[in-house]
Amino acid sequence: MPDAVTRTGPTARPELLASLDPLLRAWLPRQRWFAGRTAPALTLLAATDLLPVTPRQPGLIHALLRVEPTQDTYQLLMGVRESLPPYLAPALIGHVTQGPLAGRTVYEALRDPRLTDLLLERLRHPGRLGGLRFAHDGATPIPPDLAPRPLDAEQSNSSIIYGDTFILKVFRRVTPGLNPDLELQRALADEGCRRALAPVAWFETTDDDPLSLGLLQPYLTGATDGWDLALGELSKGQDFRHEARELGRATAEIHLALAHALPTVTLGRAHTVQLARSMKDRLDKAVQAVPALHPYAPALHTAFDALAADTTPRTAQRVHGDLHLGQCLRSPAGAWSVIDFEGEPSRPLPERRLPHPPARDVAGMLRSFDYAARTSRPWAPDWARGCRDAYCAGYAQAAGDDPRTDPVLLRAYETDKAVYEAVYEAHHRPDWLSIPLSAIDRLATEASGMPRPRTGHADADADAAPQHPMSTPSQEATP
């Protein structure tokens, strides 16, 4: 394995960034995983030559790049060649005209089988390489010569499938601290919970507060994601309550394992008030960003006010944080697994690692059933209600606690989730804004008993039907 490594600070190797800067500023905003629409200023934080470029082989540069003005840090894996073969043309970043790479072509390395195979080799042989650390669980062998292929789904990270045996998720926007996707799935594996996919290998920086960079897990060949399965059954007029019940059991088993593996806390009155206040603050910001929410704001506030006034003590723990049908995989044998434990990617990492009542995950899945039902024309409210009830019943069977017995908490979380969805759709898919607004209309009515505002968005049965949930799993599933 090559050992050439260069670790840089913000001002070291300025010639490398200077040569790549105009290319990256044009290329980054076109990537699905890039959060901004422009990249006005870039700072190179670190660069590691995983493979030096020669006339006979491509080079591989691992880079950490800070983007201004957001201060976000992104992980890039860049291939370097004299010229690109035709099959790599879609991976082009640009042709370098100055600096140490002058005359060469830089491209997205995760599209190149030779370079992604090298990345797997690094995970097969754990250890440090400059500012990077490669780790292995010590128990699961990684065979050589597993053919890699990129997962072409649109998602907030990038994934490579190796021989239908493993899948490597490469995190794109990275933050100091342990990524919950790695943290929680390792905890579940230690508890023997089979509802998640045990991490096989991972890599991170060697800093005191390291950045989680990538995670290798088993690949479930032949698995169907819950979103596709639900839409298929709905389109055929088939009942989905059995699967919803099994999903509820799977969710409860995950929550029980996480509560045993990691610390839990009791939410007293002050904590509950703060939780409700944070939900109200998100609503107020959302109203400014999405004017269509304005007529509903007073009624939605009552759901959060009811939570703040509730003195019931509750237990909070680590949860999935972004649970929906697209985060669930059913094996050919019918067993359900849950993936992608990162939490909502738009929220800061410290916030995603906070404990919450399990009702947060339950609310996310209830919203997902509603999203799926909106694909039917006219939409299928009875199908959604049946799935919601079955899911909660399955959860209660496994956990011994039915989430419907705390309607104040569940309604607050479901309202908070619908507000998040509205902001997402307004920013990314405005044609779909009617989907969460229909739920917001229902939730506002339930919260206050107020008449429905006449906005033209509620009950948009014939509007655009969603094709997938808002975030995409790392397994090969919903695009």
Residue pairs with C-beta under 8 A, 6 or more apart in sequence:
1 121
1 122
1 125
2 49
2 50
2 51
2 52
3 129
4 49
4 51
4 52
5 48
5 49
5 129
5 130
5 131
6 13
6 47
6 48
6 49
6 130
7 46
7 47
7 48
7 130
7 131
8 16
8 44
8 45
8 46
8 47
9 45
9 46
10 43
10 44
10 45
10 66
13 44
13 47
14 44
15 99
15 100
16 44
16 47
16 99
16 100
16 101
17 42
17 43
17 44
18 98
18 99
19 96
19 97
19 98
19 99
19 100
19 101
19 102
20 78
20 93
20 96
20 99
20 101
20 106
21 42
22 94
23 93
23 94
23 95
23 96
23 106
24 39
24 42
24 65
24 76
24 93
25 38
25 39
25 40
25 42
26 94
27 93
27 94
28 34
28 36
28 39
28 67
28 74
29 36
29 37
29 38
29 39
31 172
32 154
32 155
32 156
33 155
33 156
33 157
33 158
33 172
33 173
34 74
34 172
35 70
35 72
35 173
35 346
36 67
36 70
36 72
39 67
40 68
40 69
41 67
41 68
41 69
42 65
42 66
42 67
42 68
43 65
43 66
43 68
44 63
44 64
44 65
44 66
45 64
45 65
45 66
45 73
46 62
46 63
46 64
46 131
46 205
47 61
47 62
47 63
47 64
48 61
48 62
48 63
48 129
48 130
48 131
48 132
49 59
49 60
49 61
49 62
50 60
50 61
50 62
50 118
50 119
50 122
50 129
51 57
51 58
51 59
51 60
51 115
51 118
52 59
53 59
53 80
53 81
53 101
53 104
55 82
57 114
58 79
58 80
58 81
58 112
58 114
58 115
59 79
59 80
59 81
60 77
60 78
60 79
60 80
60 109
60 115
60 118
60 119
61 76
61 77
61 78
61 79
61 80
61 109
62 75
62 76
62 77
62 132
63 75
63 76
63 77
63 78
64 73
64 74
64 75
64 76
64 174
64 205
64 211
65 73
65 74
65 75
65 76
66 72
66 73
66 74
67 73
67 74
72 173
73 173
73 174
73 175
73 211
74 172
74 173
74 174
75 170
75 171
75 172
75 173
75 174
75 211
75 213
77 108
77 109
77 110
77 115
77 119
77 170
78 93
78 106
78 107
78 108
78 109
79 88
79 91
79 106
79 107
79 108
79 109
79 111
79 112
79 115
80 101
80 104
80 105
80 106
80 107
81 88
81 104
81 105
81 107
82 103
82 104
82 105
83 105
84 91
84 92
84 105
84 107
88 107
88 111
88 112
90 111
91 107
91 108
91 109
91 111
91 112
92 105
92 107
92 108
93 106
93 107
93 108
94 105
94 106
95 104
95 105
95 106
96 102
96 103
96 104
96 105
96 106
97 103
109 115
109 116
110 116
110 150
110 158
110 160
110 170
111 150
113 147
113 148
113 149
116 148
116 150
116 160
116 168
117 148
119 160
119 168
119 214
120 142
120 146
120 148
120 162
120 166
120 168
120 216
121 144
122 129
122 134
122 203
123 134
123 136
123 142
123 168
123 200
123 201
123 202
123 203
123 216
124 136
124 142
124 144
124 201
125 134
126 134
126 135
126 136
126 201
127 133
127 134
128 134
128 206
131 205
131 206
131 207
132 203
132 204
132 205
132 206
132 213
133 203
133 204
133 205
133 206
133 210
134 201
134 202
134 203
135 201
135 202
135 203
135 204
136 142
136 200
136 201
137 189
137 198
137 199
137 200
137 201
140 198
140 200
142 166
142 200
142 201
142 216
143 163
143 165
145 163
146 162
146 163
146 165
146 166
147 162
147 163
148 160
148 161
148 162
148 163
149 160
149 161
150 158
150 159
150 160
150 161
151 158
151 159
151 160
151 161
151 167
151 474
151 476
152 479
153 159
153 472
153 476
153 477
153 478
153 479
154 472
154 479
155 471
155 472
155 473
155 474
156 172
156 173
156 345
156 471
156 472
157 169
157 170
157 171
157 172
157 474
158 169
158 170
158 172
159 167
159 168
159 169
159 170
159 474
159 475
159 476
160 167
160 168
160 170
161 167
161 219
161 476
162 168
162 219
164 219
164 221
165 218
165 219
166 200
166 216
166 217
166 218
166 219
167 216
167 217
167 218
167 219
167 474
167 475
167 476
168 214
168 215
168 216
169 181
169 214
169 215
169 216
169 217
169 474
170 213
170 214
171 179
171 181
171 212
171 213
171 214
171 215
173 345
174 211
174 212
174 213
175 211
175 348
175 349
176 207
176 209
176 210
176 211
176 349
177 209
177 211
177 212
177 349
177 350
177 353
178 210
178 212
178 353
179 212
179 215
179 342
179 349
180 318
180 321
180 341
180 342
180 343
180 349
180 352
180 353
181 212
181 215
181 340
181 341
181 342
182 199
182 202
182 212
182 215
183 341
183 353
184 196
184 258
184 262
184 318
184 320
184 341
185 196
185 197
185 198
185 199
185 215
185 217
185 341
186 198
186 199
187 257
187 258
187 261
187 262
187 318
188 195
188 196
188 198
188 254
188 257
188 258
188 261
189 196
189 198
189 199
190 261
191 257
191 258
191 260
191 261
192 257
193 253
193 254
193 257
194 335
194 337
195 250
195 253
195 254
195 257
195 336
195 337
195 338
196 254
196 337
196 338
196 339
196 341
197 217
197 218
197 220
197 337
197 339
198 217
198 218
199 215
199 216
199 217
200 216
200 217
200 218
201 215
201 216
202 212
202 213
202 214
202 215
202 216
203 213
203 214
204 210
204 211
204 212
204 213
205 211
205 213
217 339
217 474
219 475
219 476
220 329
220 331
220 337
220 475
222 331
222 332
223 329
223 330
223 331
223 332
223 337
223 475
223 477
224 329
224 330
224 477
225 325
225 326
225 328
225 329
225 330
225 473
225 475
225 477
225 478
226 243
226 247
226 324
226 325
226 326
226 327
226 328
226 329
226 330
226 336
226 368
227 324
227 325
227 326
227 368
227 372
227 468
227 469
227 477
227 478
228 477
228 478
229 240
229 243
229 325
229 330
230 240
230 243
230 325
230 369
230 372
230 387
231 372
231 375
233 239
233 240
233 243
234 240
234 372
234 373
234 375
234 376
234 380
234 383
235 375
235 376
239 386
240 383
240 386
240 387
241 386
241 387
241 389
241 390
242 390
243 330
243 336
244 369
244 386
244 387
244 388
244 390
244 391
244 394
245 390
245 391
245 393
245 394
245 397
246 334
246 336
246 394
247 325
247 328
247 336
247 365
247 391
247 394
248 365
248 390
248 391
248 392
248 393
248 394
248 395
248 396
248 397
248 398
249 394
249 395
249 397
249 398
250 328
250 336
250 337
250 338
251 320
251 323
251 338
251 358
251 361
251 362
251 365
251 391
251 395
252 358
252 394
252 395
252 396
252 397
252 398
252 399
253 398
254 320
254 338
255 317
255 319
255 358
255 361
255 399
256 398
256 399
258 317
258 318
258 319
259 315
259 317
262 317
262 318
263 317
263 355
264 315
264 316
264 317
264 355
265 271
265 315
265 316
265 317
265 355
266 313
266 314
266 315
266 316
267 275
267 313
267 314
267 315
267 316
267 357
268 313
269 311
271 316
272 307
272 308
272 310
272 311
272 312
272 314
273 308
275 307
276 304
276 305
276 307
276 308
276 412
277 304
277 308
279 304
279 307
279 412
279 415
279 416
280 301
280 304
282 416
282 419
282 420
283 293
283 297
283 300
283 301
283 304
283 416
283 419
284 297
286 293
286 419
286 420
286 422
286 423
287 293
287 294
287 297
289 423
289 426
289 427
290 422
290 423
290 426
290 433
292 422
292 426
292 433
292 437
292 455
292 457
293 300
293 419
293 422
293 437
293 440
295 453
295 455
296 440
296 441
296 444
296 453
298 448
298 450
299 444
299 445
299 447
299 448
299 450
300 415
300 419
300 440
300 443
300 444
300 447
302 447
302 448
303 411
303 412
303 415
303 443
303 447
304 412
304 415
304 416
306 408
306 411
306 412
306 447
307 408
307 409
307 412
310 408
310 409
312 406
312 408
312 409
314 357
314 406
314 409
315 357
316 355
316 356
316 357
317 355
317 356
317 357
317 358
318 353
318 355
319 355
319 356
319 357
319 358
319 360
319 361
320 327
320 338
320 341
320 343
320 361
320 364
321 341
321 342
321 343
321 344
321 352
321 356
321 360
321 361
322 340
322 342
322 343
322 344
322 345
322 364
322 471
323 338
323 361
323 362
323 364
323 365
323 368
324 364
324 365
324 367
324 368
324 371
324 469
324 470
324 471
325 365
325 368
325 369
325 371
325 372
325 469
326 368
326 468
326 469
326 471
326 472
326 473
326 477
326 478
327 338
327 339
327 340
327 469
327 471
327 473
328 336
328 337
328 338
328 339
329 336
329 337
329 338
329 339
329 473
329 475
329 477
330 336
330 337
331 337
339 473
339 474
339 475
340 471
340 473
340 474
342 352
343 352
343 353
344 352
344 420
344 471
345 471
346 424
357 409
357 413
358 399
358 403
359 403
359 406
359 409
359 410
359 413
360 413
362 391
362 392
362 395
362 403
362 410
362 413
363 410
363 413
363 414
363 416
363 417
364 417
365 391
366 388
366 391
366 410
366 414
367 414
367 417
367 418
367 421
367 439
368 469
369 384
369 387
369 388
369 391
370 384
370 388
370 439
371 435
371 466
371 469
372 384
372 387
372 466
373 379
373 380
373 381
373 383
373 384
373 387
374 435
374 438
374 465
374 466
375 465
375 466
376 383
377 461
377 462
377 465
378 461
378 462
379 461
392 402
392 403
392 404
393 402
395 401
395 402
395 403
396 402
396 403
403 410
404 410
411 443
411 446
411 447
414 439
414 443
415 440
415 443
415 447
418 436
418 439
418 440
418 443
419 436
419 440
421 435
421 436
421 439
421 470
422 433
422 436
422 437
422 440
424 470
425 432
425 433
425 435
425 436
425 470
426 433
428 470
431 463
431 464
432 463
432 464
432 466
433 457
434 457
434 460
434 463
434 464
435 460
435 463
435 464
435 466
437 455
437 457
437 458
437 460
438 457
438 458
438 459
438 460
441 452
441 453
441 457
441 458
441 459
444 450
444 452
444 453
445 451
445 452
452 458
467 479
468 478
468 479
469 478
472 478
472 479
